[in-house]
Amino acid sequence: QVQLVESGGGLVQPGGSLRLSCAASGSIASILYMGWYRQAPGKQRELVAASVSGGNTNYADSVKGRFTISRDNAKSTWYLQMNSLKPEDTAVYYCNARAWHSGVRDYWGQGTQVTVSS
């Protein structure tokens, strides 16, 4: 069992920055993958950034060069640093952890609203 708590969302002007945090608890050692997704009103949820075992990272084309995913192992927390924010980045952002217990299971944070507007 893994529990995820998100924080860091809010209102920011275009060109500004935010850092989202996702704190994990429970069976941390079972986590295989961590990522960030977002969902804007009327749109499907999409993958924004992901980090997998081995240190590889992937980013959506729309955020490459602007967003960075990272992890603080000591605190079992991972982050999404978002720079040069655009209005089209406005969405609810969700952290995700994929873990192995008796099989693969996905865990989700509660979501945090990011609004980019002047």
N, C-alpha and C positions, 0 to 999 in steps of 0.2 A: 504494500500500500504506500502510495506517495501522495503527499499533499503539497499543493502549490499556492502561494500567495503572491499576487502581483501588486506593484505599486509604481508610482512615478508618472502616471498620466496627468494630463491637464491641458490648459489652453496656452498656446504659444503662437507668436507671430511668424509669418513666413520668413524663412531664413534662419530661424532660431533653432535651438537644440533642446532635446529632452533625453533623459536616460531612464529607461524602464528597468525595473528589477523584478526578479522572480525567485522567491525563496522556497526551497524544497525541504521537506521533512519526511520522515518515515524511512522506507527502505531505499536510501540514497544509492547504495552500492549497486542496486539492480538497474539503474538508469542507463540506457544504451544511447539515447539520443535526446537532444534538447533543441527546441526551436521556438520561433515566434511566428504567429499568424495574425492576420487582421481581417476584419470584416466591416465594410462600409455599408450604410443603409442601401438596400436594394441590390447589393452585390454578394457574390459568393465569398466565402472565407478563402483566403489565399495565404500561401506560405511567404513569409517575408525573409526570414533568415533561419538557418539551421546549422548546428554543430554536431558532428557524429564522432564516434570513436576513431582515434587516429589523428584527430586534430583538423580534419577537413571541414571547411565551411562552405555554405552555399547561400547565395542571396538572389532575391528576385531582381530581374533586370532593372526594374523601376527604382530600386534603392541602392544599387551598386555604387560604391564610392561615397555614399552618404551615411549608411547604417553599418554598424559593427556589432557582432555578437561576441560576448566574452563570458568568462566564468571565474568566480572566486571559489575555489575548492574548499578553503577553510570555512567559509560560511554557507556552503552548499547553495550558492546563489548565482544565477546568471543574469546577464544584462543585455539590453539592446540600446546602444548609443545611437541616437538619431540626430544627425546634423543636417543643415541646409533644408529644413523641413518645408514642404510645399502643401498648399491646401488639399491636394489630392491624397496626401498622407492621412487625412482625417479618417479615423476609423476606431473601432474598438479593437484593442490589441490583446491577444491571448498568448500566454506561454504554454508550452506543451512539453511533456516528458514522456518518452517511450521507455518502458521498463519490462524486464523479464522476471516473471514470477513462475507460475505454472505454464505460462505462455506469454505472448506479447500483449501488453496492455498500455493504453494511452491515458494519460492524466492531463487535466486542463486546469489552468487558473481561472479565476472568476471573470477576468477581463478588466481592462482599464481603458478609459476613454482618452483618446488623443485628438484634440481639435486644433487645427492650424488655420488661423484666421487673423486678419488685421482689424 
